[in-house]
Amino acid sequence: MQWETVIGLEIHAQLSTRSKIFSGSATTFGAEPNTQASLIDLAMPGTLPVLNAEAVRMACQFGLAINAEIAERNVFARKNYFYPDLPKGYQTSQMDHPIVGKGHLDITLEDGTVKRVGITRAHLEEDAGKSLHEDFHGMSGIDLNRAGTPLLEIVSEPDIRSAKEAVAYVKAIHALVRYLGICDGNMAEGSLRCDCNVSVRPKGQAEFGTRAEIKNVNSFRFIEKAINHEVQRQIDLIEDGGKVVQETRLYDPNKDETRSMRSKEEANDYRYFPCPDLLPVVIERSFLETLRADLPELPDQKRERFQSQYGLSSYDASVLSASREMAGYFEQVQAICGDAKLAANWVMGELSSLLNKDGLEIEQSPVSAEQLGGMILRIKDNTISGKIAKMVFEAMAAGEGSADQVIEAKGLKQVTDSGAIESMLDEVLAANAEQVEQYRAADEAKRGKMFGFFVGQAMKASKGKANPGQVNELLKKKLEG
């Protein structure tokens, strides 16, 4: 039987406010346990929440960026459940009246096609605390530093049809919240987490299959692996005569498998009701128009501009606009060297390779945009060849100064004097007289292959400093002569 995968994602983005959603406690990551939990976060009797206006502003920014309906009146509710890291016994969230309604996000797939994914809603809520199971000798500890951190839960329509599409969607959300400056997107620290709702159905069937939810997956790679495993588990189960049950599962990256965590609760199990301590939030149109006017250039807009302004391919523009920092770095390099294609090649090639090897973000790059732009200028004015440029780049990455300083210190200036190159070529041809005769006796097809040998010998003799273009041109004349 042919199966179709159906995926809907719930992304929890921690908003980058300095204080929590209902208290004045700090939200800084990594503090000592329970040092950033106020009486409100601890659920002490008599304490009352006060809504953080900055969290509302950030949620509205997101809604505008995905062309969503933004509720003029939205309401906070209590989601009742017991868990040790939830001292109140309920989570303050939004149910029937979320701040952000239906919207959409366009994602670019690996083959270059663009797919629109619907977004059902995005609502504000508070994060729970954290249960710690290590170093407590059979017991668990509770850290309430995270309790009350503002979350924006972004719920997609079940429009996604593969693990790769799911990753493309999460990456697009990740880029968007970082462009807006509303979430740092640090998945390792839990700033952005994903719940994956996965089901399968026979191809052509309109009705959805029973879904399982994989909770709190915190990396792009694990999202893809967890979904692929769960899809195969469900198909195997159905084909063996079993039934998929609605449940919450966890992904274990060490074993590359999902395992059952608990049966899936329905919304009515949580006994939602409007929070009596918080008034409805009313959003004025004038407030939204001010926010709309202040929106930054978003990833899709930047990608389109990179294509039209700089003549970049769709692929190059997509890679370079994937993060605000990468796009800014590229534009700085381009402004210095005046060559968008060369700038794109170096940023996507040598620079990205260096950052990946050392596990660095582009903001931590040991080669600044000014240094890279200056080096590309030296390629363009024939001071150095592309091959020598790689040596210069490595030296700059090692902290040996600007391109000009490295070229001067290491004597890497390219030889462009025609007389000097001709003299060097004469020596190379004289040392390889037999190969020269073979070349001249060969047909056109064989000559093409043999020509590379002479170029290699010439570049070796010049220690890579001879201008490759001049070498090719003069060598051809001499061999034909």
N, C-alpha and C positions, 0 to 999 in steps of 0.2 A: 504493500500500500504506500502511496505517496503522501507525505505529511507536510503540513504547513505550520510554521512556528508563529505564535502571536505573543508579543512582548509589550508590556507597559512598564514604565519606570517611575519611581518616586525618588526624587533627588532632594536630600536635605542639605541646604547651604547655610552654614553659620554666617550670620551677617557681621560685618566688620565694625560694629559699634564699640565704643570704648567701655560702655557699661551694659548691664544685662537688660532684658526686655521689660522687667517689672521692678528692678531694684537698682541701686547705685553701685553695686559690686562690680569690680573690674572683670574683664573677659580675657585677660592676657593668658596665653597658653604656657604651661610648664611651671606654674607656681606650686609651692608646697601644698599638699592636700589640705583642703578645708580652710585655706587662708583667704579665699575670695568668695566666701559665702556669708551673706548678711542674715539678719533675723527673718527677712522675707523668704530668702532662699531655703532657710532651715524650717520654714512653715510654722514659726512660733505663733501661738494664739494672739489675736488682736492686730496682727500686721496686715497691711493692705497694699496691694500692688499699684504702681503708677506706671502707665504705659510710656515707653521710650519713643519719643517722636521721630528720632533718627531711624529707627527700625521701620516705621511707617513710610518714611520718605524713600528708603531703599527698596521696599516692596513695591511701591508705586513706580519707581524707576524701572524695575524689572518688568512690570506690567506694560509700561509704555514701549520698552525695547522689543517685546514679543507681540506688539499690536493687539494686546488683550483688552477685554472689557475690565474697567476698574470700578469696583462697587462704590457708589456714592455713600452707602451706609453699610458697614461691615461690623460683625458682632463676634466677640470672644465667647468660647464655650468651655465647659469643664469636661474633660475626657477622663472618666473614672476607671482606674485600675490600680491594683496594688503591686508595687515592686520596691525592693529595699532602697534603690537610689532615687525614689520619688517620695520625699517626706510628706507632701500634702495628701497623698493618696489619689491625686488627680493631676492631669497635665492641662495647663491652660492653652487652648488651641482654638482653631476656627473650624466650624463644621458646615452649617447650612448657609452661612453668609460670609464667604471668604473675601479677602481684600482684592484678589486678582481672579478674574473669571477666564473665559475661553480665549485662547490666543494660539499662536503657532510659531514654529521655528523651522527654517529651511536648513537641511544638512547636505553636505557634499559627500557622496560615496566614493569608494576607491576607483570606480570606473569613470569618475568625473560627472556622473549624473546628480541632479539635485532632487532631493525628496523633502516634501513638507510633512512634518510631524505635528499633530495637534497637541495643544497643551490644555488640559481640562480645567486646571485651576492652580493657583499658588497661594498658600495661606501662611499666616504668621503663627508661630507657636514657640513655646519655651523648650529648651533642651533639658533632658534629665541629667542626673548625676552619673557617676561611673562606679561600677562595682569592680574591686581589685581582688584578684584571687591568688596572687603570688605573695610569697614571704609571710603568709599569715597562719601557717601550720594547720591546714584543714579548715580555716575560717575564711571569711571574705571581709574586706575593708570597704568602706564607702567614702568616696571623694566627691564632695558637692561643689567643687569649684566650677564645674561645667553646668550645674543646675541653674536654669534661668537664662542661659546664653540664647540670644534670639536666633531662631531658625526660620528660613523660608522653605517650606516644603513644596516642591514643584512636581505636579502630577501630570504625566503625559497621557494621551489617548493610547489605546492598544494598537498603534499604527506601525509598530516596528516589527520586522519580519526575520531578522537574523541577529546573531551576536555582534557581527561587524557593524550593522546598522545601529545597534544599541550603543556601541563604543563611540561611533561617529556622533551620535546625539549627545552623549554625556560630555564628549570633548567640546561640542558646540556650546552647551550650557556652561561648562567650565570656562571657556574663553569669554563668553558673554558676561558672566558675573565678575570676572577679573577686569574686563574692559570698563564696566560700570563702576568698578571700585567698591562693590558692595560685599565681596567675599574674597579672601585670599586664595581660595581653591586648594589649600594644602591638604591633600587627601591622606597623607601619612599622619597628620595631626588630627584627622577627623573633621576638618573644616568643611569637607564636601563628601557626603556618603550617599550610597545608592541602594535602594531596595528594588529588586528585579522581579516583576510578576510574569511568570512564564507558563504558557500552555501550548498544547499542540492540537491540531484537528486535521481530519482527512482533507486533502486538497479539494477545493470546490464546495466544501461545507460552509454554510453561512454562520451557523451557531458556534460560539466559542467553546473550547474544551475547558475542563476544570483546571484552575491555575494553582500553582504553588508560588509562594513569595520567598525569595532568597534575601535575607536581611543584611544590611550594613556591609556592602562590598565596597572596599576603599582603594581600588586601583583600576585603571583601564584594563590592564592585562587580566586581572582576576574577574572583572565583569564579563569579559569574553569567555574565559575558561569556565566560569560558574554557569553561564547560560548554556554553553555547548554541552556541558555535562548533564545539566538538568533536562535539556531537550531529549538527549539520548536515553536518560533514565525513564522519562515518561513514555517514549515510543516503545522501549523494551517492555515496560510494564504492561502497556495496553496490548501489544502484540502477543504477550504471554498469557492473555486472558484476564489480567488484573484491571484495577480502576485507579485512576489518579484521585487522591483525596486533597481537599483544600486545606493547606497547612502552611506554616512558616518553617523555612529551612535555613540552615547555615552552610556557608561554603568553607570547606577546609582546604586551604591551598597546599598544605603539606601532602595530603592524600589525593588532591585534585578530585574531590567529590563533595556533593551536598548531602546533608543528613538532617533528619527531622528534628525540629526544635520544640514546636507545640502545634496543636490544632489551630487553624486560623479562626480568629474571632470575627464576628460580623460587627458592623458599626453599632447595632442596638445593644450588643453586649457591654459597650462602654458607657451606656446610660448618659449620653451627651445631654447637657442642658445649658442654657445661657449663663455665663458667669455673673453672679449678682454683684461682684466687687468692681466690675469694669463697665463703664458706659459704652454704648455703641460708638464707633469711630465714624465721623462724617468727613468725607473727602470733598473739598470744594473744587470746582472746575478750574478756578484761577490758579490754585495750587498746582494742579496737574499741568496746566499750560506753562507755568514757570519751570517746572521740572523738564517738560518736553523741550523747551528752548535751550536748556543746559545740558542735554544728553550729549555725550562724546560721540565721535565717529565710531560706529559699531563694526564688528568684524566683517560682515557682508559688504558694508559700504566701503570699508578700507580695501577689501579684496578687489572690488570693482574699480576703485580708483587706481590701484596699483596696475591693473591691466590697461586702463585707458591712458593714464598719465605716463607710465613708464614702459608700456608695451610688453609687460611680462606675460607669460603663459598663465592659464587658469591654475595649473598645478603650483607654479612658483608663487603666484599671488596668494594662493590658499595657505601654503606653508608659512610664508612670511607674515601673514596677517593673523596667524593662529593665536598669537599672544601680543598684547599691547607693547610689551617690552621688546620682543623680537622685531615688530614692525617699526618701532622707534629707532632701534639700533640700525636697521637696514636703511632707513631714510637719512640718518646721520651720515652713514658711509657713502650713500649715493650723492648727498649734497656736497661732500668733499671731493669725490673722484669724478662726478659727472657721468658715470657709466652704470646705468641701472642693472644691466645684464651681468656685468662683471661683479658688481656689488652683491647681487643675488647669488651668483655662483659661489663666491667666497663665504658669504654668511651661511648658506645652506650646506656648503661642502666642508672646507677645512675648519671653519669656526664651530659648526654644529658637531663635527666629529670630535674636536677637542673637548667641548663641553660635555658630550655624552661619555667620553672616556674618563673624565675626571668627576662626573656626577655633579656638574655645576649648572646653575640657572644662568641665563644670559646676563643678568644684572651682576653676576660674579665673574664675568669673563676677564681673564688676565690680559686680553688684547682689547683695548678700547676701540670704539667706533672711529675716533680720530686717527689712531694708529693704523687701523685696517684701511681706511680711506686714503691715508698718506702712502701706504704701500702700493695700493692699486694705481695711484698716480704714477709711481715709478715703473710699473708694468707698462702703462700707457705711453710714457715718454721714452720707452726703450732703455731705461737705465738698468732694469733687470728683466730677465725672461720669466715666464710662468714657472719654470722648474726652480730657478733660483729663488723666486718669491716664496716657495714653500719653505726653503731654508730660513729666509728672513722672518716668515711668520712664526716658525718654531722658536727662533731667537727672541722675538718680541714676546711670545707666550712665556718664555723663561725669564722675562724681566730685563732683557738686555737693551731696552730703549726703543726709540722710534725706528721706522724703516731706514731713514737716512743715516741714523747713528749706526745701525747694524751693518748696512752696506759699506759704510766708510771703515768701520772697525775691522770687518772681515775681508775687505777688498773684493766685494762681490759685484762691482760695477760691470755691466755687460759690455763686451767688445763689439763696437759697431763700426769700427774703422775698416773699410772695404779692403784696403791694402794689407792690413794685418791679417784679416780673415783669408784673403787669397794666398798669402804666403804660407799660412798654416795648412790650407787645403792642399797646396802643392806638395808639402811634406807628407801629408796623409796619403795622397795618391801615389807618390813615389815609393812609400813603404808598402803599398799594396798593389804593386804593378800587375801581378798575376790576375787579381780580382778585377782590375780595370779592363784588362784584355777580355776577360770572360763577360764582363758587362757589355762591352762594345760589340761582342759577337752574339749576344743573346737577343731574343725577340722582345717585343714590347711588354708582354705579360711577365716574363722573367725579370726584365729590367726593374719593374716596379718593386718586386720583392728585394732585389739586390741593392737598390738605392738606399734602403733603410740601413744597410750595413755601413755604407760610407758616411751617412749622417751620424750614426752612432760613434764611429771612429773619430769624426771631426769634433763632435761635442766632448768626447773623452779627452782629446788632445787639448781642447780649450778649457778643460775643467768645468764645462757647462756654461762658460761665460760668453761664448760667441752668440750673436743674435741668430736664433734658429731660422727666421725668414731669410736673412742674408745668406746663411750657410746653404739652405736649400737652393736658392736662386743661383749662387755662384758655382755650387757643386754641379748642378745640372749642366751649366754652360761648359764647365771644364770636362765633364765626362762625355758630353756630346761632341766636344771640340776635337 
